Amino acid sequence: MSFLNNTKIAVIGGGSWATALIKILCEQNHIQIRWWLRNQKDIDHIRKFNHNPSYLSDVVLSPRKVKVFEKTVDAVKGADYVILAVPAAFVRESLQHLSPKHLQGKRIVSAIKGMLPDLNLLITDWISRDFGIPIEDTCVIAGPCHAEEVALEKQSYLSIASTECPAAEDFAALMTCRYVAANPLDDLYGVEYAAIMKNIIALACGITHGLGYGDNFQAVLVSNAMQEIGGFVTSLDPRERNMSSSAYLGDLLVTSYSQFSRNRLFGNMIGRGYSVKAAQLEMKMIAEGFYATKSIHEMNKIHHVNMPITNSVYRVLYEEHAPAVVMEDLKKLLK
């Protein structure tokens, strides 16, 4: 099944990542984009001025290629692909007016780097379970890539993963343009879990930075994190995978070190003395790692993987231990 010509793509979400993905898709010929946003003021503004006033406002979108919708049912109608680009905590609310028949025969692409927080469930598994979409018709988009650099047209890389390569290859072709290279993989679960866990590590990096730790410690932290992610992913989906490739290590590095990383920023605020609630109120965007920390921590009660970094972040965010004390304990466990 290939939709490379005259492809209709619905995008669910109005944030920076959704806007960046639409910008990339606008580089393609023979594509129609059907965009659903929650905010009516943003919808009206986009229709009039062809840019998102709330996120990446310098990105000009083609009115010929992009149509904006108030209802998700209208946005997904006739679409070949549906891209989900809302925070994981809000995905069920965003799709509440859709039934399995609305998504039947479509490929679903998750650009969400988080899990359903109360179910500890991957987005692709939830879509398959609740909407009856065959898992082979789902894909995930991972990095290493930040929306802000896409907006600036800096050379970027995406990883498109599915259980079977043809689905990933088709969508990777749609996401490739002069400043983005999209690479297909057949490791849906490995890429999806790694994309979730790297946000937890970015929180840890932010916390240590806020506490005054330097580059030397952060390098050790990230090196140990790669082992932690690899161990957890392997326990859930044992198979041979190269964890040093860009889909895993690259995505971890950019999220841990970049000035654009919202998870690193959130962690930095916690390290500097903000409470969790105060940091959440200060940030305009959702830090997926906050919810992911609890989900992964709860899942690991079953799998028993050695994950000192995730445990440390959990202690800070959910047990309200002092960040300085927790990181002192973590120092003794890193090598």
Salt bridges, closest charged atoms under 4 A:
GLU27 OE1 - ARG178 NE 3.71
GLU70 OE2 - ARG47 NH1 2.79
GLU93 OE2 - ARG38 NH1 3.06
ASP118 OD1 - ARG92 NH2 2.60
ASP130 OD1 - ARG129 NE 2.61
ASP137 OD1 - ARG107 NE 3.96
GLU153 OE2 - LYS23 NZ 2.85
GLU153 OE1 - ARG178 NH2 2.96
ASP170 OD2 - ARG107 NH1 3.02
ASP186 OD1 - ARG239 NH2 3.10
ASP187 OD1 - ARG239 NH1 3.72
ASP187 OD2 - ARG241 NE 2.73
ASP237 OD2 - ARG241 NH2 2.99
ASP251 OD1 - LYS198 NZ 3.85
GLU319 OE1 - HIS321 NE2 3.34
GLU328 OE2 - LYS331 NZ 3.07
ASP329 OD2 - ARG315 NH1 3.32
